[in-house]
Amino acid sequence: MMERLTDASDRATAREAEWLGDALRAQARRAGLVGKSVADSASDCVRCDEPIAPARRAALPGVQLCVACQRRAEKERRCR
């Protein structure tokens, strides 16, 4: 639970951080990345064979697509 914070701005900032964390965890669940490690990430995109940035691999352990291919995949899913 949120500890006692000094003012509304502090409370709003803390709540925003909670929402962001919740959203990132939900995204990881939907993407099947829960329980994965950086070692589970592809070093190259499985669609285009371009390298996946180390920062992306660290942020999303288990990731298999580069940013460009991930965007295309999400757009394709929305269009179905």
PDB file of N, CA, C and O in Angstrom, chain B, residues numbered from 101:
ATOM      1  N   MET B 101       0.848  -1.187   0.000  1.00  0.00           N
ATOM      2  CA  MET B 101       0.000   0.000   0.000  1.00  0.00           C
ATOM      3  C   MET B 101       0.886   1.240   0.000  1.00  0.00           C
ATOM      4  O   MET B 101       2.040   1.195   0.425  1.00  0.00           O
ATOM      5  N   MET B 102       0.332   2.338  -0.479  1.00  0.00           N
ATOM      6  CA  MET B 102       1.104   3.577  -0.539  1.00  0.00           C
ATOM      7  C   MET B 102       1.347   4.110   0.865  1.00  0.00           C
ATOM      8  O   MET B 102       0.426   4.193   1.678  1.00  0.00           O
ATOM      9  N   GLU B 103       2.581   4.465   1.137  1.00  0.00           N
ATOM     10  CA  GLU B 103       2.881   5.058   2.433  1.00  0.00           C
ATOM     11  C   GLU B 103       2.428   6.518   2.428  1.00  0.00           C
ATOM     12  O   GLU B 103       2.098   7.073   1.380  1.00  0.00           O
ATOM     13  N   ARG B 104       2.418   7.113   3.581  1.00  0.00           N
ATOM     14  CA  ARG B 104       1.982   8.503   3.714  1.00  0.00           C
ATOM     15  C   ARG B 104       2.946   9.432   2.993  1.00  0.00           C
ATOM     16  O   ARG B 104       4.128   9.493   3.333  1.00  0.00           O
ATOM     17  N   LEU B 105       2.450  10.147   2.010  1.00  0.00           N
ATOM     18  CA  LEU B 105       3.266  11.075   1.249  1.00  0.00           C
ATOM     19  C   LEU B 105       2.891  12.501   1.614  1.00  0.00           C
ATOM     20  O   LEU B 105       1.803  12.752   2.133  1.00  0.00           O
ATOM     21  N   THR B 106       3.785  13.424   1.343  1.00  0.00           N
ATOM     22  CA  THR B 106       3.626  14.773   1.867  1.00  0.00           C
ATOM     23  C   THR B 106       2.567  15.608   1.168  1.00  0.00           C
ATOM     24  O   THR B 106       1.907  16.414   1.824  1.00  0.00           O
ATOM     25  N   ASP B 107       2.379  15.451  -0.122  1.00  0.00           N
ATOM     26  CA  ASP B 107       1.387  16.290  -0.781  1.00  0.00           C
ATOM     27  C   ASP B 107       0.769  15.570  -1.973  1.00  0.00           C
ATOM     28  O   ASP B 107       1.165  14.456  -2.316  1.00  0.00           O
ATOM     29  N   ALA B 108      -0.194  16.216  -2.589  1.00  0.00           N
ATOM     30  CA  ALA B 108      -0.935  15.623  -3.705  1.00  0.00           C
ATOM     31  C   ALA B 108      -0.014  15.291  -4.872  1.00  0.00           C
ATOM     32  O   ALA B 108      -0.207  14.281  -5.548  1.00  0.00           O
ATOM     33  N   SER B 109       0.967  16.121  -5.108  1.00  0.00           N
ATOM     34  CA  SER B 109       1.902  15.863  -6.207  1.00  0.00           C
ATOM     35  C   SER B 109       2.693  14.581  -5.970  1.00  0.00           C
ATOM     36  O   SER B 109       2.874  13.784  -6.891  1.00  0.00           O
ATOM     37  N   ASP B 110       3.161  14.378  -4.749  1.00  0.00           N
ATOM     38  CA  ASP B 110       3.884  13.153  -4.413  1.00  0.00           C
ATOM     39  C   ASP B 110       2.978  11.936  -4.573  1.00  0.00           C
ATOM     40  O   ASP B 110       3.403  10.908  -5.102  1.00  0.00           O
ATOM     41  N   ARG B 111       1.737  12.048  -4.121  1.00  0.00           N
ATOM     42  CA  ARG B 111       0.796  10.937  -4.240  1.00  0.00           C
ATOM     43  C   ARG B 111       0.500  10.633  -5.707  1.00  0.00           C
ATOM     44  O   ARG B 111       0.428   9.467  -6.095  1.00  0.00           O
ATOM     45  N   ALA B 112       0.331  11.666  -6.516  1.00  0.00           N
ATOM     46  CA  ALA B 112       0.057  11.477  -7.938  1.00  0.00           C
ATOM     47  C   ALA B 112       1.241  10.812  -8.636  1.00  0.00           C
ATOM     48  O   ALA B 112       1.053   9.921  -9.465  1.00  0.00           O
ATOM     49  N   THR B 113       2.440  11.234  -8.308  1.00  0.00           N
ATOM     50  CA  THR B 113       3.638  10.642  -8.906  1.00  0.00           C
ATOM     51  C   THR B 113       3.754   9.173  -8.514  1.00  0.00           C
ATOM     52  O   THR B 113       4.064   8.329  -9.355  1.00  0.00           O
ATOM     53  N   ALA B 114       3.510   8.867  -7.252  1.00  0.00           N
ATOM     54  CA  ALA B 114       3.582   7.477  -6.796  1.00  0.00           C
ATOM     55  C   ALA B 114       2.522   6.621  -7.480  1.00  0.00           C
ATOM     56  O   ALA B 114       2.795   5.488  -7.878  1.00  0.00           O
ATOM     57  N   ARG B 115       1.316   7.159  -7.616  1.00  0.00           N
ATOM     58  CA  ARG B 115       0.227   6.408  -8.268  1.00  0.00           C
ATOM     59  C   ARG B 115       0.540   6.169  -9.737  1.00  0.00           C
ATOM     60  O   ARG B 115       0.270   5.090 -10.266  1.00  0.00           O
ATOM     61  N   GLU B 116       1.110   7.173 -10.397  1.00  0.00           N
ATOM     62  CA  GLU B 116       1.487   7.019 -11.799  1.00  0.00           C
ATOM     63  C   GLU B 116       2.526   5.904 -11.957  1.00  0.00           C
ATOM     64  O   GLU B 116       2.450   5.110 -12.895  1.00  0.00           O
ATOM     65  N   ALA B 117       3.479   5.847 -11.050  1.00  0.00           N
ATOM     66  CA  ALA B 117       4.498   4.799 -11.094  1.00  0.00           C
ATOM     67  C   ALA B 117       3.855   3.419 -10.905  1.00  0.00           C
ATOM     68  O   ALA B 117       4.254   2.456 -11.560  1.00  0.00           O
ATOM     69  N   GLU B 118       2.872   3.319 -10.022  1.00  0.00           N
ATOM     70  CA  GLU B 118       2.150   2.059  -9.830  1.00  0.00           C
ATOM     71  C   GLU B 118       1.431   1.648 -11.108  1.00  0.00           C
ATOM     72  O   GLU B 118       1.502   0.491 -11.523  1.00  0.00           O
ATOM     73  N   TRP B 119       0.731   2.605 -11.736  1.00  0.00           N
ATOM     74  CA  TRP B 119       0.007   2.305 -12.980  1.00  0.00           C
ATOM     75  C   TRP B 119       0.956   1.862 -14.081  1.00  0.00           C
ATOM     76  O   TRP B 119       0.653   0.928 -14.823  1.00  0.00           O
ATOM     77  N   LEU B 120       2.097   2.520 -14.192  1.00  0.00           N
ATOM     78  CA  LEU B 120       3.074   2.147 -15.210  1.00  0.00           C
ATOM     79  C   LEU B 120       3.574   0.727 -14.964  1.00  0.00           C
ATOM     80  O   LEU B 120       3.662  -0.074 -15.894  1.00  0.00           O
ATOM     81  N   GLY B 121       3.899   0.421 -13.720  1.00  0.00           N
ATOM     82  CA  GLY B 121       4.342  -0.929 -13.381  1.00  0.00           C
ATOM     83  C   GLY B 121       3.287  -1.971 -13.707  1.00  0.00           C
ATOM     84  O   GLY B 121       3.596  -3.029 -14.254  1.00  0.00           O
ATOM     85  N   ASP B 122       2.032  -1.664 -13.364  1.00  0.00           N
ATOM     86  CA  ASP B 122       0.928  -2.576 -13.679  1.00  0.00           C
ATOM     87  C   ASP B 122       0.811  -2.793 -15.187  1.00  0.00           C
ATOM     88  O   ASP B 122       0.626  -3.921 -15.645  1.00  0.00           O
ATOM     89  N   ALA B 123       0.918  -1.715 -15.950  1.00  0.00           N
ATOM     90  CA  ALA B 123       0.799  -1.807 -17.410  1.00  0.00           C
ATOM     91  C   ALA B 123       1.940  -2.620 -18.001  1.00  0.00           C
ATOM     92  O   ALA B 123       1.714  -3.429 -18.900  1.00  0.00           O
ATOM     93  N   LEU B 124       3.160  -2.422 -17.516  1.00  0.00           N
ATOM     94  CA  LEU B 124       4.299  -3.177 -18.020  1.00  0.00           C
ATOM     95  C   LEU B 124       4.186  -4.660 -17.687  1.00  0.00           C
ATOM     96  O   LEU B 124       4.521  -5.505 -18.516  1.00  0.00           O
ATOM     97  N   ARG B 125       3.718  -4.984 -16.487  1.00  0.00           N
ATOM     98  CA  ARG B 125       3.525  -6.387 -16.113  1.00  0.00           C
ATOM     99  C   ARG B 125       2.433  -7.030 -16.973  1.00  0.00           C
ATOM    100  O   ARG B 125       2.576  -8.178 -17.394  1.00  0.00           O
ATOM    101  N   ALA B 126       1.353  -6.307 -17.234  1.00  0.00           N
ATOM    102  CA  ALA B 126       0.281  -6.842 -18.082  1.00  0.00           C
ATOM    103  C   ALA B 126       0.781  -7.076 -19.506  1.00  0.00           C
ATOM    104  O   ALA B 126       0.453  -8.086 -20.128  1.00  0.00           O
ATOM    105  N   GLN B 127       1.568  -6.148 -20.010  1.00  0.00           N
ATOM    106  CA  GLN B 127       2.128  -6.300 -21.355  1.00  0.00           C
ATOM    107  C   GLN B 127       3.033  -7.530 -21.414  1.00  0.00           C
ATOM    108  O   GLN B 127       2.978  -8.293 -22.379  1.00  0.00           O
ATOM    109  N   ALA B 128       3.850  -7.722 -20.409  1.00  0.00           N
ATOM    110  CA  ALA B 128       4.745  -8.878 -20.375  1.00  0.00           C
ATOM    111  C   ALA B 128       3.948 -10.179 -20.333  1.00  0.00           C
ATOM    112  O   ALA B 128       4.319 -11.154 -20.986  1.00  0.00           O
ATOM    113  N   ARG B 129       2.850 -10.200 -19.566  1.00  0.00           N
ATOM    114  CA  ARG B 129       2.001 -11.395 -19.520  1.00  0.00           C
ATOM    115  C   ARG B 129       1.412 -11.685 -20.893  1.00  0.00           C
ATOM    116  O   ARG B 129       1.445 -12.823 -21.362  1.00  0.00           O
ATOM    117  N   ARG B 130       0.869 -10.644 -21.540  1.00  0.00           N
ATOM    118  CA  ARG B 130       0.260 -10.836 -22.867  1.00  0.00           C
ATOM    119  C   ARG B 130       1.278 -11.310 -23.889  1.00  0.00           C
ATOM    120  O   ARG B 130       0.953 -12.104 -24.772  1.00  0.00           O
ATOM    121  N   ALA B 131       2.504 -10.829 -23.774  1.00  0.00           N
ATOM    122  CA  ALA B 131       3.551 -11.191 -24.734  1.00  0.00           C
ATOM    123  C   ALA B 131       4.210 -12.528 -24.401  1.00  0.00           C
ATOM    124  O   ALA B 131       5.069 -12.995 -25.149  1.00  0.00           O
ATOM    125  N   GLY B 132       3.819 -13.148 -23.289  1.00  0.00           N
ATOM    126  CA  GLY B 132       4.407 -14.423 -22.902  1.00  0.00           C
ATOM    127  C   GLY B 132       5.830 -14.295 -22.398  1.00  0.00           C
ATOM    128  O   GLY B 132       6.613 -15.237 -22.520  1.00  0.00           O
ATOM    129  N   LEU B 133       6.183 -13.146 -21.833  1.00  0.00           N
ATOM    130  CA  LEU B 133       7.558 -12.898 -21.394  1.00  0.00           C
ATOM    131  C   LEU B 133       7.770 -13.128 -19.906  1.00  0.00           C
ATOM    132  O   LEU B 133       8.897 -13.007 -19.426  1.00  0.00           O
ATOM    133  N   VAL B 134       6.721 -13.454 -19.164  1.00  0.00           N
ATOM    134  CA  VAL B 134       6.855 -13.651 -17.719  1.00  0.00           C
ATOM    135  C   VAL B 134       7.742 -14.862 -17.459  1.00  0.00           C
ATOM    136  O   VAL B 134       7.538 -15.925 -18.045  1.00  0.00           O
ATOM    137  N   GLY B 135       8.715 -14.701 -16.590  1.00  0.00           N
ATOM    138  CA  GLY B 135       9.619 -15.781 -16.242  1.00  0.00           C
ATOM    139  C   GLY B 135      10.790 -15.939 -17.199  1.00  0.00           C
ATOM    140  O   GLY B 135      11.608 -16.842 -17.026  1.00  0.00           O
ATOM    141  N   LYS B 136      10.883 -15.087 -18.192  1.00  0.00           N
ATOM    142  CA  LYS B 136      11.972 -15.157 -19.165  1.00  0.00           C
ATOM    143  C   LYS B 136      13.155 -14.332 -18.677  1.00  0.00           C
ATOM    144  O   LYS B 136      12.995 -13.442 -17.842  1.00  0.00           O
ATOM    145  N   SER B 137      14.324 -14.623 -19.191  1.00  0.00           N
ATOM    146  CA  SER B 137      15.514 -13.848 -18.862  1.00  0.00           C
ATOM    147  C   SER B 137      16.114 -13.298 -20.149  1.00  0.00           C
ATOM    148  O   SER B 137      15.674 -13.643 -21.245  1.00  0.00           O
ATOM    149  N   VAL B 138      17.111 -12.450 -20.010  1.00  0.00           N
ATOM    150  CA  VAL B 138      17.781 -11.888 -21.185  1.00  0.00           C
ATOM    151  C   VAL B 138      18.346 -13.021 -22.041  1.00  0.00           C
ATOM    152  O   VAL B 138      18.392 -12.905 -23.266  1.00  0.00           O
ATOM    153  N   ALA B 139      18.772 -14.104 -21.414  1.00  0.00           N
ATOM    154  CA  ALA B 139      19.309 -15.241 -22.158  1.00  0.00           C
ATOM    155  C   ALA B 139      18.257 -15.870 -23.061  1.00  0.00           C
ATOM    156  O   ALA B 139      18.601 -16.515 -24.052  1.00  0.00           O
ATOM    157  N   ASP B 140      16.967 -15.689 -22.729  1.00  0.00           N
ATOM    158  CA  ASP B 140      15.879 -16.222 -23.558  1.00  0.00           C
ATOM    159  C   ASP B 140      15.570 -15.328 -24.750  1.00  0.00           C
ATOM    160  O   ASP B 140      14.816 -15.723 -25.639  1.00  0.00           O
ATOM    161  N   SER B 141      16.139 -14.139 -24.781  1.00  0.00           N
ATOM    162  CA  SER B 141      15.889 -13.194 -25.862  1.00  0.00           C
ATOM    163  C   SER B 141      16.705 -13.574 -27.093  1.00  0.00           C
ATOM    164  O   SER B 141      17.818 -14.090 -26.989  1.00  0.00           O
ATOM    165  N   ALA B 142      16.131 -13.310 -28.244  1.00  0.00           N
ATOM    166  CA  ALA B 142      16.874 -13.507 -29.480  1.00  0.00           C
ATOM    167  C   ALA B 142      17.835 -12.331 -29.649  1.00  0.00           C
ATOM    168  O   ALA B 142      17.475 -11.194 -29.346  1.00  0.00           O
ATOM    169  N   SER B 143      19.033 -12.587 -30.120  1.00  0.00           N
ATOM    170  CA  SER B 143      19.959 -11.486 -30.378  1.00  0.00           C
ATOM    171  C   SER B 143      19.637 -10.824 -31.717  1.00  0.00           C
ATOM    172  O   SER B 143      19.937  -9.650 -31.929  1.00  0.00           O
ATOM    173  N   ASP B 144      19.024 -11.594 -32.613  1.00  0.00           N
ATOM    174  CA  ASP B 144      18.574 -11.067 -33.904  1.00  0.00           C
ATOM    175  C   ASP B 144      17.090 -11.339 -34.051  1.00  0.00           C
ATOM    176  O   ASP B 144      16.591 -12.364 -33.586  1.00  0.00           O
ATOM    177  N   CYS B 145      16.392 -10.431 -34.691  1.00  0.00           N
ATOM    178  CA  CYS B 145      14.951 -10.539 -34.899  1.00  0.00           C
ATOM    179  C   CYS B 145      14.627 -11.811 -35.689  1.00  0.00           C
ATOM    180  O   CYS B 145      15.288 -12.114 -36.682  1.00  0.00           O
ATOM    181  N   VAL B 146      13.615 -12.546 -35.244  1.00  0.00           N
ATOM    182  CA  VAL B 146      13.249 -13.786 -35.923  1.00  0.00           C
ATOM    183  C   VAL B 146      12.540 -13.540 -37.252  1.00  0.00           C
ATOM    184  O   VAL B 146      12.409 -14.462 -38.057  1.00  0.00           O
ATOM    185  N   ARG B 147      12.080 -12.311 -37.495  1.00  0.00           N
ATOM    186  CA  ARG B 147      11.423 -11.987 -38.763  1.00  0.00           C
ATOM    187  C   ARG B 147      12.378 -11.411 -39.799  1.00  0.00           C
ATOM    188  O   ARG B 147      12.374 -11.841 -40.952  1.00  0.00           O
ATOM    189  N   CYS B 148      13.197 -10.442 -39.398  1.00  0.00           N
ATOM    190  CA  CYS B 148      14.014  -9.714 -40.382  1.00  0.00           C
ATOM    191  C   CYS B 148      15.516  -9.944 -40.224  1.00  0.00           C
ATOM    192  O   CYS B 148      16.303  -9.455 -41.033  1.00  0.00           O
ATOM    193  N   ASP B 149      15.916 -10.676 -39.200  1.00  0.00           N
ATOM    194  CA  ASP B 149      17.326 -10.980 -38.915  1.00  0.00           C
ATOM    195  C   ASP B 149      18.179  -9.766 -38.560  1.00  0.00           C
ATOM    196  O   ASP B 149      19.406  -9.870 -38.529  1.00  0.00           O
ATOM    197  N   GLU B 150      17.563  -8.626 -38.295  1.00  0.00           N
ATOM    198  CA  GLU B 150      18.311  -7.452 -37.825  1.00  0.00           C
ATOM    199  C   GLU B 150      18.601  -7.634 -36.342  1.00  0.00           C
ATOM    200  O   GLU B 150      17.830  -8.293 -35.644  1.00  0.00           O
ATOM    201  N   PRO B 151      19.701  -7.064 -35.845  1.00  0.00           N
ATOM    202  CA  PRO B 151      20.020  -7.182 -34.417  1.00  0.00           C
ATOM    203  C   PRO B 151      18.955  -6.508 -33.538  1.00  0.00           C
ATOM    204  O   PRO B 151      18.405  -5.466 -33.894  1.00  0.00           O
ATOM    205  N   ILE B 152      18.683  -7.117 -32.401  1.00  0.00           N
ATOM    206  CA  ILE B 152      17.777  -6.526 -31.408  1.00  0.00           C
ATOM    207  C   ILE B 152      18.666  -5.783 -30.418  1.00  0.00           C
ATOM    208  O   ILE B 152      19.629  -6.344 -29.895  1.00  0.00           O
ATOM    209  N   ALA B 153      18.340  -4.526 -30.165  1.00  0.00           N
ATOM    210  CA  ALA B 153      19.152  -3.684 -29.280  1.00  0.00           C
ATOM    211  C   ALA B 153      19.267  -4.321 -27.889  1.00  0.00           C
ATOM    212  O   ALA B 153      18.287  -4.843 -27.358  1.00  0.00           O
ATOM    213  N   PRO B 154      20.462  -4.275 -27.311  1.00  0.00           N
ATOM    214  CA  PRO B 154      20.646  -4.835 -25.964  1.00  0.00           C
ATOM    215  C   PRO B 154      19.686  -4.224 -24.932  1.00  0.00           C
ATOM    216  O   PRO B 154      19.224  -4.923 -24.029  1.00  0.00           O
ATOM    217  N   ALA B 155      19.389  -2.944 -25.060  1.00  0.00           N
ATOM    218  CA  ALA B 155      18.469  -2.311 -24.104  1.00  0.00           C
ATOM    219  C   ALA B 155      17.075  -2.920 -24.219  1.00  0.00           C
ATOM    220  O   ALA B 155      16.397  -3.108 -23.209  1.00  0.00           O
ATOM    221  N   ARG B 156      16.643  -3.228 -25.439  1.00  0.00           N
ATOM    222  CA  ARG B 156      15.325  -3.863 -25.641  1.00  0.00           C
ATOM    223  C   ARG B 156      15.339  -5.272 -25.052  1.00  0.00           C
ATOM    224  O   ARG B 156      14.373  -5.694 -24.416  1.00  0.00           O
ATOM    225  N   ARG B 157      16.437  -5.997 -25.268  1.00  0.00           N
ATOM    226  CA  ARG B 157      16.536  -7.352 -24.737  1.00  0.00           C
ATOM    227  C   ARG B 157      16.504  -7.345 -23.209  1.00  0.00           C
ATOM    228  O   ARG B 157      15.920  -8.236 -22.592  1.00  0.00           O
ATOM    229  N   ALA B 158      17.134  -6.339 -22.605  1.00  0.00           N
ATOM    230  CA  ALA B 158      17.139  -6.241 -21.140  1.00  0.00           C
ATOM    231  C   ALA B 158      15.779  -5.821 -20.609  1.00  0.00           C
ATOM    232  O   ALA B 158      15.344  -6.302 -19.563  1.00  0.00           O
ATOM    233  N   ALA B 159      15.101  -4.920 -21.327  1.00  0.00           N
ATOM    234  CA  ALA B 159      13.802  -4.414 -20.869  1.00  0.00           C
ATOM    235  C   ALA B 159      12.702  -5.448 -21.035  1.00  0.00           C
ATOM    236  O   ALA B 159      11.767  -5.493 -20.236  1.00  0.00           O
ATOM    237  N   LEU B 160      12.805  -6.281 -22.069  1.00  0.00           N
ATOM    238  CA  LEU B 160      11.782  -7.291 -22.360  1.00  0.00           C
ATOM    239  C   LEU B 160      12.439  -8.665 -22.509  1.00  0.00           C
ATOM    240  O   LEU B 160      12.554  -9.173 -23.624  1.00  0.00           O
ATOM    241  N   PRO B 161      12.869  -9.266 -21.404  1.00  0.00           N
ATOM    242  CA  PRO B 161      13.520 -10.576 -21.497  1.00  0.00           C
ATOM    243  C   PRO B 161      12.629 -11.575 -22.246  1.00  0.00           C
ATOM    244  O   PRO B 161      11.434 -11.692 -21.975  1.00  0.00           O
ATOM    245  N   GLY B 162      13.238 -12.281 -23.183  1.00  0.00           N
ATOM    246  CA  GLY B 162      12.493 -13.240 -23.983  1.00  0.00           C
ATOM    247  C   GLY B 162      12.017 -12.678 -25.306  1.00  0.00           C
ATOM    248  O   GLY B 162      11.407 -13.396 -26.098  1.00  0.00           O
ATOM    249  N   VAL B 163      12.283 -11.413 -25.558  1.00  0.00           N
ATOM    250  CA  VAL B 163      11.808 -10.766 -26.779  1.00  0.00           C
ATOM    251  C   VAL B 163      12.401 -11.463 -28.007  1.00  0.00           C
ATOM    252  O   VAL B 163      13.548 -11.909 -27.984  1.00  0.00           O
ATOM    253  N   GLN B 164      11.612 -11.550 -29.070  1.00  0.00           N
ATOM    254  CA  GLN B 164      12.027 -12.230 -30.289  1.00  0.00           C
ATOM    255  C   GLN B 164      12.017 -11.324 -31.517  1.00  0.00           C
ATOM    256  O   GLN B 164      12.585 -11.668 -32.554  1.00  0.00           O
ATOM    257  N   LEU B 165      11.363 -10.157 -31.396  1.00  0.00           N
ATOM    258  CA  LEU B 165      11.220  -9.247 -32.531  1.00  0.00           C
ATOM    259  C   LEU B 165      11.882  -7.903 -32.258  1.00  0.00           C
ATOM    260  O   LEU B 165      11.888  -7.425 -31.124  1.00  0.00           O
ATOM    261  N   CYS B 166      12.440  -7.298 -33.301  1.00  0.00           N
ATOM    262  CA  CYS B 166      12.955  -5.937 -33.181  1.00  0.00           C
ATOM    263  C   CYS B 166      11.769  -4.979 -33.070  1.00  0.00           C
ATOM    264  O   CYS B 166      10.623  -5.388 -33.253  1.00  0.00           O
ATOM    265  N   VAL B 167      12.036  -3.732 -32.778  1.00  0.00           N
ATOM    266  CA  VAL B 167      10.964  -2.749 -32.596  1.00  0.00           C
ATOM    267  C   VAL B 167      10.110  -2.626 -33.853  1.00  0.00           C
ATOM    268  O   VAL B 167       8.882  -2.622 -33.768  1.00  0.00           O
ATOM    269  N   ALA B 168      10.749  -2.524 -35.023  1.00  0.00           N
ATOM    270  CA  ALA B 168      10.003  -2.343 -36.271  1.00  0.00           C
ATOM    271  C   ALA B 168       9.088  -3.534 -36.540  1.00  0.00           C
ATOM    272  O   ALA B 168       7.929  -3.345 -36.907  1.00  0.00           O
ATOM    273  N   CYS B 169       9.582  -4.736 -36.366  1.00  0.00           N
ATOM    274  CA  CYS B 169       8.763  -5.921 -36.606  1.00  0.00           C
ATOM    275  C   CYS B 169       7.673  -6.069 -35.543  1.00  0.00           C
ATOM    276  O   CYS B 169       6.576  -6.539 -35.844  1.00  0.00           O
ATOM    277  N   GLN B 170       7.967  -5.675 -34.312  1.00  0.00           N
ATOM    278  CA  GLN B 170       6.946  -5.721 -33.260  1.00  0.00           C
ATOM    279  C   GLN B 170       5.810  -4.776 -33.598  1.00  0.00           C
ATOM    280  O   GLN B 170       4.642  -5.121 -33.421  1.00  0.00           O
ATOM    281  N   ARG B 171       6.140  -3.580 -34.085  1.00  0.00           N
ATOM    282  CA  ARG B 171       5.097  -2.632 -34.483  1.00  0.00           C
ATOM    283  C   ARG B 171       4.232  -3.221 -35.585  1.00  0.00           C
ATOM    284  O   ARG B 171       3.004  -3.145 -35.530  1.00  0.00           O
ATOM    285  N   ARG B 172       4.883  -3.813 -36.596  1.00  0.00           N
ATOM    286  CA  ARG B 172       4.130  -4.421 -37.695  1.00  0.00           C
ATOM    287  C   ARG B 172       3.234  -5.541 -37.192  1.00  0.00           C
ATOM    288  O   ARG B 172       2.082  -5.649 -37.614  1.00  0.00           O
ATOM    289  N   ALA B 173       3.746  -6.375 -36.297  1.00  0.00           N
ATOM    290  CA  ALA B 173       2.962  -7.485 -35.754  1.00  0.00           C
ATOM    291  C   ALA B 173       1.747  -6.972 -34.991  1.00  0.00           C
ATOM    292  O   ALA B 173       0.652  -7.517 -35.131  1.00  0.00           O
ATOM    293  N   GLU B 174       1.930  -5.926 -34.182  1.00  0.00           N
ATOM    294  CA  GLU B 174       0.808  -5.363 -33.430  1.00  0.00           C
ATOM    295  C   GLU B 174      -0.213  -4.736 -34.369  1.00  0.00           C
ATOM    296  O   GLU B 174      -1.417  -4.853 -34.140  1.00  0.00           O
ATOM    297  N   LYS B 175       0.252  -4.074 -35.423  1.00  0.00           N
ATOM    298  CA  LYS B 175      -0.655  -3.465 -36.397  1.00  0.00           C
ATOM    299  C   LYS B 175      -1.444  -4.567 -37.118  1.00  0.00           C
ATOM    300  O   LYS B 175      -2.647  -4.424 -37.337  1.00  0.00           O
ATOM    301  N   GLU B 176      -0.781  -5.645 -37.481  1.00  0.00           N
ATOM    302  CA  GLU B 176      -1.465  -6.760 -38.148  1.00  0.00           C
ATOM    303  C   GLU B 176      -2.543  -7.350 -37.238  1.00  0.00           C
ATOM    304  O   GLU B 176      -3.641  -7.656 -37.704  1.00  0.00           O
ATOM    305  N   ARG B 177      -2.246  -7.512 -35.950  1.00  0.00           N
ATOM    306  CA  ARG B 177      -3.236  -8.047 -35.006  1.00  0.00           C
ATOM    307  C   ARG B 177      -4.436  -7.129 -34.878  1.00  0.00           C
ATOM    308  O   ARG B 177      -5.568  -7.601 -34.774  1.00  0.00           O
ATOM    309  N   ARG B 178      -4.205  -5.822 -34.884  1.00  0.00           N
ATOM    310  CA  ARG B 178      -5.319  -4.865 -34.764  1.00  0.00           C
ATOM    311  C   ARG B 178      -6.212  -4.876 -35.990  1.00  0.00           C
ATOM    312  O   ARG B 178      -7.411  -4.618 -35.891  1.00  0.00           O
ATOM    313  N   CYS B 179      -5.640  -5.172 -37.135  1.00  0.00           N
ATOM    314  CA  CYS B 179      -6.394  -5.139 -38.398  1.00  0.00           C
ATOM    315  C   CYS B 179      -7.213  -6.404 -38.625  1.00  0.00           C
ATOM    316  O   CYS B 179      -8.049  -6.433 -39.528  1.00  0.00           O
ATOM    317  N   ARG B 180      -7.003  -7.424 -37.850  1.00  0.00           N
ATOM    318  CA  ARG B 180      -7.747  -8.694 -38.028  1.00  0.00           C
ATOM    319  C   ARG B 180      -9.153  -8.579 -37.528  1.00  0.00           C
ATOM    320  O   ARG B 180      -9.914  -9.544 -37.599  1.00  0.00           O
TER     321      ARG B 180
END
